[in-house]
């Protein structure tokens, strides 16, 4: 269907719904209130169930993220503590001519990052999108 046909149909449906709502409010306000209340309860139950299912599905990823975030904040706090420099102490240069090369393992230990497992290999469930 083209856009020219669909748009007036949508306006017609919205108009009929508004007329029906006003008519129900005038003739049977208690029935309208009960109908709206039941609709709200069903919607709340559906939202609760969907959130629980999504939380269970995403649970492992969120816990690993929280663990990594906690570790990151700890590392930031360690770096934020100021060093106390005494003015009467001075730095004595070392007698080495070339700086010592660090190994690859030492570099890895200094990084405050944590690997969070992704979902690259898994297929997307297109029904939920």
DSSP file (Angstrom, degrees, kcal/mol; ACC not computed):
  #  RESIDUE AA STRUCTURE BP1 BP2  ACC     N-H-->O    O-->H-N    N-H-->O    O-->H-N    TCO  KAPPA ALPHA  PHI   PSI    X-CA   Y-CA   Z-CA
    1    1 A X              0   0    0      0, 0.0     2,-0.1     0, 0.0     0, 0.0   0.000 360.0 360.0 360.0 143.5    0.0    0.0    0.0
    2    2 A X    >>  -     0   0    0      1,-0.1     4,-1.9     4,-0.0     3,-0.7  -0.358 360.0-111.6 -82.0 165.4    1.2    3.4   -0.8
    3    3 A X  H 3> S+     0   0    0      1,-0.2     4,-2.0     2,-0.2     5,-0.2   0.809 114.5  62.5 -66.3 -30.5    1.8    6.1    1.8
    4    4 A X  H 3> S+     0   0    0      1,-0.2     4,-0.6     2,-0.2    -1,-0.2   0.811 109.5  40.4 -65.9 -29.8   -1.2    8.2    0.4
    5    5 A X  H <> S+     0   0    0     -3,-0.7     4,-1.1     2,-0.1    -2,-0.2   0.856 114.4  50.8 -86.3 -38.1   -3.6    5.4    1.3
    6    6 A X  H  X S+     0   0    0     -4,-1.9     4,-2.1     1,-0.2     5,-0.2   0.897 102.2  58.7 -70.7 -42.0   -2.2    4.4    4.7
    7    7 A X  H  X S+     0   0    0     -4,-2.0     4,-2.1     1,-0.2    -1,-0.2   0.908 106.3  46.1 -61.3 -46.5   -2.0    7.8    6.3
    8    8 A X  H  X S+     0   0    0     -4,-0.6     4,-2.3     1,-0.2    -1,-0.2   0.860 111.0  55.0 -64.2 -32.1   -5.8    8.6    6.0
    9    9 A X  H  X S+     0   0    0     -4,-1.1     4,-2.4     2,-0.2    -2,-0.2   0.899 107.2  49.4 -65.4 -39.3   -6.6    5.2    7.3
   10   10 A X  H  X S+     0   0    0     -4,-2.1     4,-2.4     2,-0.2     5,-0.2   0.925 111.5  48.5 -64.9 -44.0   -4.4    5.8   10.4
   11   11 A X  H  X S+     0   0    0     -4,-2.1     4,-2.3     1,-0.2    -2,-0.2   0.890 111.0  51.5 -62.3 -38.8   -6.2    9.1   11.0
   12   12 A X  H  X S+     0   0    0     -4,-2.3     4,-2.5     2,-0.2    -2,-0.2   0.920 110.4  48.1 -63.8 -44.3   -9.6    7.4   10.6
   13   13 A X  H  X S+     0   0    0     -4,-2.4     4,-2.3     2,-0.2    -2,-0.2   0.906 112.4  48.5 -64.0 -41.9   -8.7    4.7   13.1
   14   14 A X  H  X S+     0   0    0     -4,-2.4     4,-2.2     2,-0.2    -1,-0.2   0.903 112.1  49.7 -65.1 -40.4   -7.4    7.3   15.6
   15   15 A X  H  X S+     0   0    0     -4,-2.3     4,-2.4     2,-0.2    -2,-0.2   0.921 111.2  47.9 -63.9 -44.5  -10.6    9.4   15.2
   16   16 A X  H  X S+     0   0    0     -4,-2.5     4,-2.6     1,-0.2    -2,-0.2   0.883 110.9  52.3 -63.5 -38.0  -12.8    6.3   15.7
   17   17 A X  H  X S+     0   0    0     -4,-2.3     4,-2.4     2,-0.2    -1,-0.2   0.909 109.7  48.9 -64.1 -41.3  -10.9    5.4   18.8
   18   18 A X  H  X S+     0   0    0     -4,-2.2     4,-2.4     2,-0.2    -2,-0.2   0.915 112.1  48.3 -64.3 -42.7  -11.3    8.9   20.2
   19   19 A X  H  X S+     0   0    0     -4,-2.4     4,-2.6     1,-0.2    -2,-0.2   0.923 112.7  48.8 -62.9 -43.7  -15.0    8.8   19.5
   20   20 A X  H  X S+     0   0    0     -4,-2.6     4,-2.5     2,-0.2    -2,-0.2   0.885 110.7  51.0 -62.9 -39.6  -15.3    5.4   21.1
   21   21 A X  H  X S+     0   0    0     -4,-2.4     4,-2.2     2,-0.2    -2,-0.2   0.932 112.6  44.9 -63.7 -46.8  -13.4    6.5   24.2
   22   22 A X  H  X S+     0   0    0     -4,-2.4     4,-2.0     2,-0.2    -2,-0.2   0.913 113.7  50.5 -64.1 -42.7  -15.6    9.6   24.7
   23   23 A X  H  X S+     0   0    0     -4,-2.6     4,-2.6     1,-0.2     5,-0.3   0.918 112.0  47.0 -61.8 -44.3  -18.8    7.5   24.1
   24   24 A X  H  X S+     0   0    0     -4,-2.5     4,-2.5     1,-0.2     8,-0.3   0.874 110.9  52.8 -65.6 -36.8  -17.6    4.9   26.6
   25   25 A X  H  < S+     0   0    0     -4,-2.2     4,-0.3    -5,-0.2    -1,-0.2   0.860 113.6  43.2 -67.6 -34.9  -16.7    7.6   29.1
   26   26 A X  H  < S+     0   0    0     -4,-2.0     3,-0.3     2,-0.2    -2,-0.2   0.910 124.6  32.2 -76.4 -43.2  -20.2    9.2   28.8
   27   27 A X  H  < S+     0   0    0     -4,-2.6     2,-0.2     1,-0.2    -3,-0.2   0.881 136.5  11.0 -86.1 -39.5  -22.3    6.0   28.9
   28   28 A X     X  +     0   0    0     -4,-2.5     4,-2.0    -5,-0.3    -1,-0.2  -0.599  60.4 163.2-143.2  76.2  -20.2    3.6   31.2
   29   29 A X  H  > S+     0   0    0     -4,-0.3     4,-2.3    -3,-0.3     5,-0.2   0.859  80.5  53.9 -66.8 -33.4  -17.4    5.4   33.1
   30   30 A X  H  > S+     0   0    0      2,-0.2     4,-2.2     1,-0.2    -1,-0.2   0.911 109.4  48.0 -67.0 -40.8  -17.0    2.5   35.6
   31   31 A X  H  > S+     0   0    0      2,-0.2     4,-2.4     1,-0.2    -1,-0.2   0.887 111.2  51.4 -64.4 -39.5  -16.6    0.0   32.8
   32   32 A X  H  X S+     0   0    0     -4,-2.0     4,-2.5    -8,-0.3    -2,-0.2   0.914 109.6  49.9 -63.0 -43.6  -14.0    2.2   31.1
   33   33 A X  H  X S+     0   0    0     -4,-2.3     4,-2.4     1,-0.2    -2,-0.2   0.919 111.9  47.6 -61.7 -44.2  -12.0    2.5   34.3
   34   34 A X  H  X S+     0   0    0     -4,-2.2     4,-2.6     2,-0.2    -1,-0.2   0.903 111.5  50.8 -64.3 -40.6  -12.0   -1.2   34.8
   35   35 A X  H  X S+     0   0    0     -4,-2.4     4,-2.1     1,-0.2    -2,-0.2   0.918 112.4  45.8 -64.0 -43.8  -11.0   -1.8   31.2
   36   36 A X  H  X S+     0   0    0     -4,-2.5     4,-2.2     2,-0.2    -1,-0.2   0.880 112.7  51.3 -66.3 -37.7   -8.1    0.7   31.5
   37   37 A X  H  X S+     0   0    0     -4,-2.4     4,-2.3    -5,-0.2    -2,-0.2   0.921 110.5  47.6 -65.3 -44.5   -7.0   -0.8   34.8
   38   38 A X  H  X S+     0   0    0     -4,-2.6     4,-2.4     1,-0.2     5,-0.2   0.909 111.9  50.7 -64.0 -41.5   -7.0   -4.4   33.4
   39   39 A X  H  X S+     0   0    0     -4,-2.1     4,-2.3    -5,-0.2    -1,-0.2   0.909 110.7  49.1 -62.2 -42.1   -5.0   -3.2   30.4
   40   40 A X  H  X S+     0   0    0     -4,-2.2     4,-2.3     2,-0.2    -2,-0.2   0.895 111.3  49.4 -65.5 -40.1   -2.4   -1.5   32.7
   41   41 A X  H  X S+     0   0    0     -4,-2.3     4,-2.3     2,-0.2    -2,-0.2   0.922 112.0  47.7 -65.6 -43.9   -2.0   -4.6   34.9
   42   42 A X  H  X S+     0   0    0     -4,-2.4     4,-2.4     1,-0.2    -2,-0.2   0.913 112.4  49.5 -64.1 -41.9   -1.5   -6.9   31.9
   43   43 A X  H  X S+     0   0    0     -4,-2.3     4,-2.4     1,-0.2    -1,-0.2   0.903 110.6  50.5 -63.3 -40.6    1.0   -4.4   30.4
   44   44 A X  H  X S+     0   0    0     -4,-2.3     4,-2.3     2,-0.2    -2,-0.2   0.902 110.7  49.1 -64.5 -40.7    2.9   -4.2   33.7
   45   45 A X  H  X S+     0   0    0     -4,-2.3     4,-2.4     2,-0.2    -2,-0.2   0.923 111.6  49.0 -64.6 -43.5    3.0   -8.0   34.0
   46   46 A X  H  X S+     0   0    0     -4,-2.4     4,-2.4     1,-0.2    -2,-0.2   0.911 111.7  48.6 -63.6 -41.9    4.3   -8.3   30.4
   47   47 A X  H  X S+     0   0    0     -4,-2.4     4,-2.4     1,-0.2    -1,-0.2   0.904 111.3  50.8 -64.0 -41.1    7.0   -5.7   31.0
   48   48 A X  H  X S+     0   0    0     -4,-2.3     4,-2.1     2,-0.2    -2,-0.2   0.922 111.9  46.6 -61.9 -45.2    8.1   -7.4   34.2
   49   49 A X  H  X S+     0   0    0     -4,-2.4     4,-2.4     1,-0.2    -2,-0.2   0.920 112.6  49.4 -65.1 -44.2    8.4  -10.8   32.5
   50   50 A X  H  X S+     0   0    0     -4,-2.4     4,-2.4     1,-0.2    -1,-0.2   0.909 111.2  49.5 -63.7 -41.4   10.3   -9.4   29.5
   51   51 A X  H  X S+     0   0    0     -4,-2.4     4,-2.4     2,-0.2    -1,-0.2   0.894 110.7  50.1 -65.2 -39.0   12.8   -7.6   31.8
   52   52 A X  H  X S+     0   0    0     -4,-2.1     4,-2.2     2,-0.2    -2,-0.2   0.917 111.9  47.7 -64.7 -42.4   13.4  -10.8   33.9
   53   53 A X  H  X S+     0   0    0     -4,-2.4     4,-1.9     1,-0.2    -2,-0.2   0.909 114.3  46.3 -65.1 -40.9   14.0  -12.8   30.8
   54   54 A X  H  X S+     0   0    0     -4,-2.4     4,-2.4     2,-0.2    -2,-0.2   0.871 111.1  52.5 -69.6 -35.8   16.4  -10.2   29.4
   55   55 A X  H  X S+     0   0    0     -4,-2.4     4,-0.7     2,-0.2    -2,-0.2   0.901 110.2  48.0 -66.6 -39.6   18.2   -9.9   32.7
   56   56 A X  H  < S+     0   0    0     -4,-2.2     3,-0.4     1,-0.2     4,-0.4   0.896 113.6  48.2 -66.3 -38.6   18.7  -13.6   32.9
   57   57 A X  H  < S+     0   0    0     -4,-1.9     3,-0.2     1,-0.2     4,-0.2   0.872 120.7  35.6 -69.0 -37.7   20.0  -13.6   29.3
   58   58 A X  H  X S+     0   0    0     -4,-2.4     4,-2.3     1,-0.2    -1,-0.2   0.360  90.2 103.5 -96.5   4.2   22.4  -10.7   29.9
   59   59 A X  H  X S+     0   0    0     -4,-0.7     4,-2.1    -3,-0.4     5,-0.2   0.889  78.5  47.3 -58.0 -47.5   23.3  -11.6   33.5
   60   60 A X  H  > S+     0   0    0     -4,-0.4     4,-1.8    -3,-0.2    -1,-0.2   0.882 113.2  49.2 -66.6 -37.3   26.7  -13.0   32.9
   61   61 A X  H  > S+     0   0    0     -4,-0.2     4,-2.0     1,-0.2    -1,-0.2   0.909 111.3  48.5 -68.9 -40.4   27.8  -10.1   30.8
   62   62 A X  H  X S+     0   0    0     -4,-2.3     4,-2.5     1,-0.2    -2,-0.2   0.873 109.8  51.8 -70.4 -34.5   26.6   -7.5   33.2
   63   63 A X  H  X S+     0   0    0     -4,-2.1     4,-2.1    -5,-0.2    -1,-0.2   0.910 111.0  47.5 -67.8 -39.5   28.3   -9.2   36.2
   64   64 A X  H  X S+     0   0    0     -4,-1.8     4,-2.0     2,-0.2    -1,-0.2   0.870 111.9  51.1 -68.5 -34.2   31.7   -9.3   34.3
   65   65 A X  H  X S+     0   0    0     -4,-2.0     4,-2.5     2,-0.2    -2,-0.2   0.925 109.8  49.2 -65.4 -44.1   31.2   -5.7   33.4
   66   66 A X  H  X S+     0   0    0     -4,-2.5     4,-2.3     1,-0.2    -2,-0.2   0.885 110.2  51.5 -63.1 -38.5   30.6   -4.7   37.0
   67   67 A X  H  X S+     0   0    0     -4,-2.1     4,-2.0     2,-0.2    -1,-0.2   0.913 111.5  46.8 -64.4 -42.3   33.6   -6.6   38.1
   68   68 A X  H  X S+     0   0    0     -4,-2.0     4,-2.1     2,-0.2    -2,-0.2   0.885 111.5  51.3 -67.3 -38.4   35.8   -4.9   35.5
   69   69 A X  H  X S+     0   0    0     -4,-2.5     4,-2.2     2,-0.2    -2,-0.2   0.895 109.5  50.4 -65.5 -39.4   34.4   -1.5   36.5
   70   70 A X  H  X S+     0   0    0     -4,-2.3     4,-1.9     1,-0.2    -2,-0.2   0.913 110.6  49.1 -64.1 -42.3   35.1   -2.1   40.1
   71   71 A X  H  X S+     0   0    0     -4,-2.0     4,-2.0     1,-0.2    -1,-0.2   0.887 109.7  52.6 -64.5 -38.3   38.7   -3.1   39.3
   72   72 A X  H  X S+     0   0    0     -4,-2.1     4,-2.1     1,-0.2    -1,-0.2   0.906 107.8  50.0 -64.9 -42.1   39.1    0.0   37.2
   73   73 A X  H  X S+     0   0    0     -4,-2.2     4,-2.0     1,-0.2    -1,-0.2   0.878 108.8  53.1 -65.9 -35.6   37.9    2.3   40.0
   74   74 A X  H  X S+     0   0    0     -4,-1.9     4,-1.9     1,-0.2    -1,-0.2   0.912 109.1  49.0 -63.0 -41.6   40.4    0.6   42.4
   75   75 A X  H  X S+     0   0    0     -4,-2.0     4,-2.0     1,-0.2    -2,-0.2   0.882 109.7  51.8 -66.6 -37.4   43.2    1.3   40.0
   76   76 A X  H  X S+     0   0    0     -4,-2.1     4,-1.6     1,-0.2    -1,-0.2   0.887 108.4  51.4 -65.8 -38.0   42.2    4.9   39.7
   77   77 A X  H  X S+     0   0    0     -4,-2.0     4,-0.9     2,-0.2    -1,-0.2   0.882 108.1  52.2 -66.1 -37.8   42.2    5.4   43.4
   78   78 A X  H >< S+     0   0    0     -4,-1.9     3,-0.6     1,-0.2    -2,-0.2   0.921 112.7  44.5 -62.8 -42.9   45.7    3.9   43.7
   79   79 A X  H 3< S+     0   0    0     -4,-2.0    -1,-0.2     1,-0.2    -2,-0.2   0.777 106.7  61.6 -72.5 -25.7   47.0    6.3   41.1
   80   80 A X  H 3< S+     0   0    0     -4,-1.6     2,-0.4    -5,-0.2    -1,-0.2   0.705  76.6 101.2 -76.8 -19.4   45.1    9.3   42.7
   81   81 A X  S << S-     0   0    0     -4,-0.9     2,-0.1    -3,-0.6    -4,-0.0  -0.528  76.7-127.6 -69.1 122.8   47.0    9.0   46.0
   82   82 A X        -     0   0    0     -2,-0.4     2,-0.3     1,-0.1    -1,-0.1  -0.394  15.4-123.9 -73.5 146.5   49.7   11.8   45.9
   83   83 A X        -     0   0    0     -2,-0.1     2,-0.8     1,-0.0    -1,-0.1  -0.666  19.6-126.2 -87.2 143.8   53.3   10.9   46.6
   84   84 A X        -     0   0    0     -2,-0.3     2,-0.6     2,-0.0    -1,-0.0  -0.811  24.4-164.4 -93.9 115.2   55.0   12.8   49.4
   85   85 A X        -     0   0    0     -2,-0.8     2,-0.4     2,-0.0     3,-0.0  -0.875   9.9-145.5-101.7 122.2   58.2   14.3   48.1
   86   86 A X    >   -     0   0    0     -2,-0.6     3,-1.1     1,-0.1    -2,-0.0  -0.722   6.7-144.2 -85.2 132.1   60.6   15.4   50.8
   87   87 A X  T 3  S+     0   0    0     -2,-0.4    -1,-0.1     1,-0.2    -2,-0.0   0.745  96.7  59.1 -69.8 -21.7   62.5   18.6   49.8
   88   88 A X  T 3  S+     0   0    0      2,-0.0     2,-0.3    -3,-0.0    -1,-0.2   0.573  91.3  83.5 -86.0  -6.1   65.7   17.5   51.5
   89   89 A X    <   -     0   0    0     -3,-1.1     2,-0.3     2,-0.0    -4,-0.0  -0.745  62.3-166.0 -94.5 144.4   66.0   14.3   49.4
   90   90 A X        -     0   0    0     -2,-0.3     2,-0.4     2,-0.0    -2,-0.0  -0.911  23.8-108.3-128.1 158.2   67.5   14.4   46.0
   91   91 A X        -     0   0    0     -2,-0.3     2,-0.6     1,-0.0    -2,-0.0  -0.705  24.6-153.3 -87.6 129.1   67.5   12.0   43.1
   92   92 A X        -     0   0    0     -2,-0.4     2,-0.0     0, 0.0    -1,-0.0  -0.907  21.2-126.0-102.0 120.8   70.8   10.2   42.4
   93   93 A X        -     0   0    0     -2,-0.6     2,-0.1     1,-0.1     0, 0.0  -0.352  26.6-114.4 -66.6 145.8   71.2    9.2   38.7
   94   94 A X        -     0   0    0      1,-0.1    -1,-0.1     2,-0.1     0, 0.0  -0.350  13.4-126.6 -77.7 162.1   71.9    5.6   38.1
   95   95 A X  S    S+     0   0    0     -2,-0.1     2,-0.1     2,-0.0    -1,-0.1   0.454  72.5 114.8 -90.1  -1.1   75.2    4.5   36.6
   96   96 A X        -     0   0    0      1,-0.1     3,-0.1     4,-0.0    -2,-0.1  -0.456  53.6-156.2 -70.4 142.1   73.6    2.4   33.8
   97   97 A X  S    S+     0   0    0      1,-0.2     2,-0.4    -2,-0.1    -1,-0.1   0.865  78.1  35.1 -86.1 -39.4   74.2    3.7   30.4
   98   98 A X  S    S-     0   0    0      3,-0.0    -1,-0.2     1,-0.0     2,-0.1  -0.915  90.9-109.3-117.0 142.8   71.1    2.2   28.7
   99   99 A X        -     0   0    0     -2,-0.4     2,-0.2     1,-0.1    -2,-0.0  -0.384  40.2-102.3 -69.3 147.3   67.7    1.7   30.2
  100  100 A X        -     0   0    0      1,-0.1     2,-0.4    -2,-0.1    -1,-0.1  -0.474  34.6-122.9 -70.3 134.7   66.7   -1.8   31.0
  101  101 A X        -     0   0    0     -2,-0.2     2,-0.2    -3,-0.1    -1,-0.1  -0.638  23.8-132.5 -80.9 133.8   64.3   -3.3   28.5
  102  102 A X        -     0   0    0     -2,-0.4     2,-0.1     1,-0.1    -1,-0.0  -0.589  18.7-121.0 -85.4 147.0   61.0   -4.5   30.0
  103  103 A X     >  -     0   0    0     -2,-0.2     4,-1.3     1,-0.1     3,-0.2  -0.367  23.8-110.2 -81.1 167.2   59.7   -7.9   29.2
  104  104 A X  H  > S+     0   0    0      1,-0.2     4,-1.7     2,-0.2     5,-0.1   0.829 116.5  57.5 -67.2 -33.2   56.3   -8.4   27.6
  105  105 A X  H  > S+     0   0    0      1,-0.2     4,-1.7     2,-0.2    -1,-0.2   0.867 102.6  53.5 -68.4 -36.0   54.9  -10.0   30.8
  106  106 A X  H  > S+     0   0    0      1,-0.2     4,-1.0     2,-0.2    -1,-0.2   0.892 107.7  51.3 -65.1 -38.6   55.8   -6.9   32.9
  107  107 A X  H  X S+     0   0    0     -4,-1.3     4,-0.7     1,-0.2     3,-0.4   0.893 108.4  51.9 -64.3 -39.2   53.8   -4.7   30.5
  108  108 A X  H >< S+     0   0    0     -4,-1.7     3,-0.6     1,-0.2    -1,-0.2   0.855 105.2  55.0 -67.0 -34.8   50.8   -7.0   30.7
  109  109 A X  H 3< S+     0   0    0     -4,-1.7    -1,-0.2     1,-0.2    -2,-0.2   0.783 103.1  56.8 -69.8 -25.7   50.8   -6.9   34.5
  110  110 A X  H 3< S+     0   0    0     -4,-1.0     2,-0.3    -3,-0.4    -1,-0.2   0.686  83.3  97.4 -81.4 -17.9   50.6   -3.1   34.5
  111  111 A X    <<  -     0   0    0     -4,-0.7    -3,-0.0    -3,-0.6    -4,-0.0  -0.564  60.5-156.2 -76.0 130.4   47.5   -2.8   32.4
  112  112 A X        +     0   0    0     -2,-0.3     2,-0.2     2,-0.0    -1,-0.1   0.240  55.4 117.2 -88.1  15.4   44.3   -2.3   34.6
  113  113 A X        -     0   0    0    -42,-0.0     2,-0.4   -41,-0.0    -2,-0.1  -0.542  48.6-157.0 -89.8 150.2   42.0   -3.7   31.9
  114  114 A X        -     0   0    0     -2,-0.2     2,-0.4   -49,-0.1    -2,-0.0  -0.979  21.2-121.9-122.7 136.3   39.9   -6.8   32.1
  115  115 A X        -     0   0    0     -2,-0.4     2,-0.6   -47,-0.0   -47,-0.0  -0.643  21.9-157.6 -79.3 127.2   38.7   -8.8   29.1
  116  116 A X        -     0   0    0     -2,-0.4     2,-0.1   -48,-0.0   -55,-0.1  -0.931  23.7-119.1-106.1 122.8   34.9   -9.1   28.9
  117  117 A X        -     0   0    0     -2,-0.6     2,-0.1     1,-0.1   -53,-0.1  -0.372  33.3-156.0 -64.4 133.1   33.7  -12.0   26.9
  118  118 A X        -     0   0    0     -2,-0.1     3,-0.1     1,-0.0    -1,-0.1  -0.228  22.8-118.7 -98.4-170.6   31.7  -11.0   23.9
  119  119 A X    >   +     0   0    0      1,-0.1     3,-0.6    -2,-0.1    -2,-0.0  -0.175  63.5 129.5-122.0  38.2   29.0  -12.7   21.8
  120  120 A X  T 3  S+     0   0    0      1,-0.2    -1,-0.1     3,-0.0    -3,-0.0   0.895  73.5  46.7 -63.9 -41.3   30.8  -12.5   18.4
  121  121 A X  T 3  S+     0   0    0     -3,-0.1    -1,-0.2     2,-0.1     2,-0.2   0.656  95.9  89.7 -78.0 -15.4   30.4  -16.2   17.6
  122  122 A X  S <  S-     0   0    0     -3,-0.6     2,-0.2     1,-0.1    -3,-0.1  -0.538  78.8-116.2 -87.3 148.8   26.7  -16.4   18.5
  123  123 A X        -     0   0    0     -2,-0.2     2,-0.3     1,-0.1    -1,-0.1  -0.508  30.3-113.3 -78.0 149.2   23.8  -15.8   16.1
  124  124 A X        -     0   0    0     -2,-0.2     2,-1.1     1,-0.1     3,-0.1  -0.619  20.0-127.9 -81.0 140.7   21.5  -12.9   16.8
  125  125 A X    >   -     0   0    0     -2,-0.3     3,-1.2     1,-0.2     4,-0.4  -0.778  23.3-170.1 -88.6 102.4   18.0  -13.7   17.6
  126  126 A X  G >  S+     0   0    0     -2,-1.1     3,-0.8     1,-0.3    -1,-0.2   0.687  75.4  72.0 -69.7 -18.3   16.1  -11.6   15.1
  127  127 A X  G 3  S+     0   0    0      1,-0.2    -1,-0.3     2,-0.2    -2,-0.0   0.795  95.9  51.6 -69.3 -26.6   12.7  -12.2   16.7
  128  128 A X  G <         0   0    0     -3,-1.2    -1,-0.2     1,-0.2    -2,-0.2   0.593 360.0 360.0 -86.4 -10.4   13.6  -10.0   19.7
  129  129 A X    <         0   0    0     -3,-0.8    -1,-0.2    -4,-0.4    -2,-0.2   0.472 360.0 360.0 -90.1 360.0   14.7   -7.0   17.6
